[in-house]
Amino acid sequence: TGGDELNETVVCTNDHMEVVIPAAFFLNKVPPVYVWDLHLNDPECRGVQVGDDYVFSVRTNLSDCGTITLQVSDDSHIMFMNTIHNNYSDIITRSYINITFVCRYPLSYMVQQPGGQNLIRVDVSITLSTEDGNFSVSMLLFKDEAFQDRWTTVPALALDQDIFVRVFLLPAHLLLRIQSCWATPDRDPFSNIRYTFIRDCPLLEDLQTLRVLKNGDGADAAFRMQMFKFVGGSYTDVFLHCNVQICHGGPGACRPNCSSEDGFLRTRRDLPLSHTLTYGPIRRPPVETLVLGGLLGVLLLVTAALGRLWLRSRRFYPTLEAQLTLSNIHHLHEGAS
């Protein structure tokens, strides 16, 4: 009969696991099993009856209620497993309940900025045979190192100004690590024109230009970077991209080793493929031109001379991905907030 079938529903989100089972499955047993007879691995975590269903939940911290955490052998997923039990008696039992449910989450994510807005919050889902799981990874841009004053419009920055970038993870009981960060002049993280500035560790030696403030120590990571732009009048936008990795275990297992070349290579080999989190655009207008009378001829001569120099430099440096130069970055229509 329908009451003899489990017909369970397992829900896995970024901050809770839940299993819903029709009450008839339990009440049709002899003797009937009531919701107050059942609990999870932790006897303090009990189910509730909602309508015609028994509902068991683990909320906020997926490791609560005696949840067992497992990492699969290829480091691609993390699993949270719990079991529904009936109350234990030292003497006798007539109904034995042991229903195990598992939520499995990927450890690497690719999140792309939707709609050109500054807050990037994309829930990344994986659908398995019995459940869906997702974590949420976000990137925000701030004006200060205390990460209190957030940009709420497209940033307008001069190149001697710093940007403060924070990447964070929900749920917060896991660890997040930035593997690499780079910039492109468009939304495509795989653009041929790219400028990489973090690869586990900062690639720029000048701490005034780039400094990683936190990485692999908690559910968020952060860095400070001096602003830049791509050379070329057609490049009006800057997009930031970061590969992020979710870790399970102590901070030592997630923190990059930047003390030696050997340590750097080792941490790279230990990590599976990751995905990309994107921020942008940071937009600048075309170069402002105020041409008055005879100034136009001078500008044309200067442009021609620079063009010849550029062609010569291209012959000597044919393999550069992109060049950076000083300029101002403004939004075309909005001012700085």
N, C-alpha and C positions, 0 to 999 in steps of 0.2 A: 504494500500500500504506500501512498505518498508519504505517510507519516514515518515509514521505516527508512526513508532515504534521507541522507544528510543534507543535501541541497544547500551547502554552506556558501556564503559570500565573504571573501577576504578582501579587505580594503587596506592598501598601503599608501600613506601619504608621507610628506616630509617630516611630520611631527607626531604621527600616531599610526598604530596598527589596530585593526578592528576585524573581528570575525562575527558574522551574523548567521545564526542557525535557527531554522523554524523550531518553535517550542514543541511541536508535535513529535519531533524526532525523539525527544527526551520523555515526554509525557506518555507516549505509547509503550514505553518499556514497562516491564513487570518486575518489581514495583516501579511506579513513575519516578522520574528524576526531576526534582524541582530546581529552579535557578539558584536557590540558596544552598543547594547541595554541591555547587560547582565552584571552582576557582582556577586561577592560572598557577604557574609554578610557585609564585609567592601566594600563600594562602590568604593574604590580606587583599589580594586583587580578585574581586568576585565579579560575576556577571550581573546583568540587570535584564528584566523582561520589558521589552518595548513592543506593545501590541502583541502580535502572534510570534515574536522572535525572542530568542535569548541573544544578548549582545555582550561580547567580551572585548575590552579595549586596553591598549597600552598607549598612554598619551605623554606628550612633551619630550620625554627621554625614552627612546626606543629600547634602552637597556633596562628599564624599570620592570617590575613585576616578575623578576627572575628570568627575564629574557636571556637566552643564550646567543652570543654573537660569534659568528663564524665567518672566515674569509676564505673564498674559494681558492683553489690551488694556483690558478693563473693570475691572481690578484686583480681580476676584472670586476668582481662583485663582492659585496658584503651582505651577509644574511643574518636576519634576526628571527629566532625561533622560540616559540613558546607552546605550552601544552595546556589544554583544558582537562582538569582532573575532577573526580568527585571526592567528597570529604573522606578522609582516611580513618579507618577504625582498626584498632589492634585486635579486635575479636572476629567479626564477620563482615562480609559485604555481599550484597546480592546484585548490585549493578556496578560494573567496572567501566569507567569512562576515561578514555585517553585519546584525545583528539589534538594532534599537533598541527600548527599552522606556521608558515614561513613567509616572511617578506624578504625579497631579494632586490638589492639596489645596485646600479652600476657605480663604479668608483670614479669614472671619468665622464666629463660632460662637454657638450658643445652648445653654448648658448649664444644666440645672435640677437643684437639689439633690435627690438620691434619699433617701427614707426619713427625712428630718429629721436626718441626721447632719451633724457639723461638717465632715468632710473631703468636699469636693465634687470628685470626679474623674470626669469623664464623657468617654469617647472619642467624638468626633463623627465620623461616617463619611459619606462621599459615594461612591456607587456610580456608576461610569462604564461605558462600553462594554467596557473591557478590564481595569479594575483598581479596587480600593477604596483610599481614602486616609483617614487620620485623624490629627489632632493631639489632644493632651490639654491641656485648660486647667482649672486648679484654683484654688480660693480657700480660704485658711486664716485663722483669727483667732488673734492672739497677745496676750500680756499685757504685752510689753515691746517697746521700740523696736529692740532688737537682734534681734528675731524669733527668739528662742531658746526661750522658754517658751510653748508653744502651749496653747490651750484644748482640753481633751479631754472636757469635758462641756458641756452648754448653759450659756453664760456667765451669771453672776449679777453684775450691775454696778449701781453707783450712778451717777447721772447726772453726777457730777463726775469720774468715771473716764474714761480714754481706752481706745479699742479700736485695735488695730493690725492692719490688713488687708493681706494679701499675696496677689497673684494671680500665678500662674506658668504657664509654657508648656513643654511637651515636644514636640518636641526643643528644646534650649536654644540652638541656633545661630541662631535667628530672633529677631526683636524683638517685644515685646508692648506694646501701648498701651491704656490705659484711655480710652475715649471719654466715657463718662458713668457715673455711679453715683447710685442713688436708693434709698429705703427705702419699704416698704409694710407694712401691718399683717397681711398674709397672704402666702401663697406665690405668688400671681399677680403676675408682674412688670408686668402691664398694668392693675393695680387703679386705680380712679378716685381712691383716696386714696393719694397718694404725696408724698414729700419728696425733691426732687432736690438734691444737694449738689456734684456734679462734672459739668461739661459741657465736656469737654476740659481745662478749667482749673477750680480751685476756685471755687464760687459764693459761698462765705463769705469775707469779707475778714479776719475775725479768725483769726489763725494759731493761737491757743489752742484754737479750736473745731475747725478742720480744717486739716491740712497734708499736701500730697502730697509724699511723700518720694522717690519714684522713678517715672518714667513715660516710656516710649519709649526707654530707654537700654539695655535688655537683654531677657532672656527673662522677667523678672518686673517687676512694678510694685507699689507699696506706698503706703499713706497712713495717717495717724493722725487719729482723729476722737473728739471728746467724745461720750459716749453720750447718747441722748434716748429719748423715748417718744411715742407718739401719744395725744392727748387722747381720753378715752372709756373707760368701764369695760369695754366689750366688747373693746377692743383690748389683748390680753394678749401679743401677739407682735410682734417686729420682724424683718423680712426685708430683707437687703441684696441689691441687684442691680447688676451692672455690665455695660455694653456693652464688649467688648474687640475690638481689631483687631490682626491679625498683619501685621507689616511685613517687607519684604525690602529689604536695603540698609543703608547706614550709619545710625547713631543720629539724625543730623540729619534724615533723611527720615521718622522716626517720632515724634520728640519734639514735643509740642504747643507752639505759639507763644503764650505767655501774656503777651507784652510789650505787645501792642496789640490794639485791637478789630479792626483790619484783619487782623492775623495770625490771630486767633481765627476769624474768619469764613472765611479762606482754608483753614485746616486742616480745617474742617468740610466745605467743599465738595469737598475732594480725596478724601474717604473714602467708600467704598461703604457700603451698608446693613450693619449689624452685628447681633449677637444678644446674648443676655443670660446672664450667669453669676450665680447666686443663692446667698446664704448665709443660713441661718436654721434654726430660729427663735432669737432672743434673747427669752426669755420672762419675763414678770412676772406675779405673782398678782393677783387682784382686790384692791382697796383693803382693807386689814385693818380690821375693825370690831369694837370691843369695846364693846358697848352694856350699860351698867349702870344699872338703875333709871331715874331721871328724865333720864338723858343721852339717851335715845331721843327724847323730845320736843324737846330742843334741836337734835338732829341733823335732825329733820324740818323745824323752822323754818328752819335754816340752808340745808337743801336746797331748800326752796321759794324762799327769797330768791335763792339762786344760780341757780335755774331761771329766775326772771324776768329776772335780769341776762343770762343766756345768751340768752334769746329776744330781748332788746333788741339784744345784740351781733350776733346772726345777721342782723338787719335791716340793720345798718350794714355788715357784711362778708359778703355772700352768696356770694362767689366763692372763698373760701379753700379750697384743696385739703385741708389738714390743719393743725392747730395742734400745737405741741410745748410741753411743760411739764416742769418738774422733778419727778422722782419717783425711786423706786428700782425697779430691775428685778431680779427674782429668778426662779429656776426654780421651778415649782410643786412638784416632787418631789425635785430634786437640788440639792445645795449647790455652791458654787464649787469648782473643782479647785485 
